[in-house]
Amino acid sequence: MLFLFFVQGFQEGGRFAVVFVYFIEIAPKKYADILCTIGNCSMGSVYLWLTLYFRYIDKDWIWTIAFGACLQAISLFIHLTFVPESP
């Protein structure tokens, strides 16, 4: 279980930074600000809703964390393989 937390926490920090940089580089300059704001707010709101859900509705959170960590590991492998270093 501790390993899952480590994997998920390690990937989240990198994902936030990488997504923000790619939004800035790829987005048209006219829309870069709004796209970065929407992207960061949507990522943050997922954690807010998950926190509220597992606090008040469902107490069995380990399988959701394990599933999320596996999906992030697969996503990390795909992005490291196919996404160019810089667009």
N, C-alpha and C positions, 0 to 999 in steps of 0.2 A: 504494500500500500504506500509506503514512503517513497518507493521508486516511482510510482505513478504520479505522485505529487511533484517529485523532482522533474520528471520528464515534461509534465504539463507546464510547470512554472518556468522551466528553462526555455521551452518553445514559445510561450506567450510573450515573454519579454522581447525576443527576437522578432516575433511576428508583428507586434505593434510597431516596432521601429522600421521594419522592412516595408510593411504595408503603407506606412505614412510616406516613406521615401519614394516608393513606386507611384503612389497617387500624385505626388508632386511632380515627378519626372514625366509620367505618361499623360496626365491630364492636360487638356488645353489650358493655357495660362489664364484664360478668361474664367474658367470654372474650377481651377485648382483649389481655391480656398473653400468653396462650398462642398466639393467632393471630399476633401480631407476632414472637414467638420462632420459631415454625414457619416463617413467611414468610422471615425473615432467614436462618435456618439453611438453608432449601432453596435460596435464591439463592446463598449462599456455597458450598454443597456442589456446585453445578453447576460453579463455577470450579475447585474442587478436583479433581473428576473429569476435567474437560477438561484441566487441567494434567497430571495423571497419564497420561491417554490419549495426549496429544501428546508427552509426554516419553518414554514407554516403548513405545508401540504404533505410532503413525502419525506420520510426520514431515511429511506434507503438510497443513499447517494453514491455508494461505492461503484456500482455498475455504470452509472452515468459518467463518473470520472474516468473509469477504465476505458469505456467506449470512446470518450473524447480524447484521451491520451493516445489511443491506437489510431484514431482518425488523424490526429495532428502529426503523428510519426509518419504515416503514409503521405500526408500532404507535404511534410517537410522533405521527404525523399523525392517526391515528384517535382517540387519546386527547385530543389537543388540540382536535379537532373536536367530539367527542361527550360527553366527560366534563365534568360541571359543575365550576365553579370550586371550590365547596365544597358538600358534600352537606348 
